[in-house]
Amino acid sequence: MLTDINSKKEAPAKLIKGLLDMIILQFLSTQPMHGYQIITSIRKNFGVYFGPSTIYPLLNTLEKKGFVNSEWNMDYGRPRKIYSLTSDGQSMLNFTEESLNLICRKITAQTNTEMTLEPSTHSAVSIIAKSSRSTLTNRLASEIP
């Protein structure tokens, strides 16, 4: 039973890690941010900590792909690199959102079919996917405009 609890806690964290680039793009779609703001927003909204060694290389990759731009801002006590979403980044975000919605609908349809046919044969993966999906969807809906 302890393993099931750990798996249920790990599943949302793994989903967030897998979608981290899209989560960053979503934050940047609301306002330009510097790296530390992104790190604290992820922790506040998802309860998962990703440090600078994860976030900054990912921001660099997103910039190389043309999804974000950066500018140095000297208005603070020290220089900060401010990242903003590009039109290509917004297009990628829209495409990914549509793809995730399609995947969620298919998971829901599959789960509903399994429940109708044989409720006792639910796999742990489908149960975790459904609970993780609803947790992530609810958190995204309530925390990210």
Buried (B, 14 or more C-beta within 10 A) or exposed (E): EEEEEEEBEEBBBEBBEEBBBBBBBBBBBEEBBBBEBBBEBBEEBBEBEBEEEBBBEBBEEBBEEEBBBBEEEEEEEEEBEBBBBBEEBBEBBEEBBEEBEEEBEEBBEEBEEBEEEEEEEEEEEBBBBBEBBEBBEEBBEEEBE
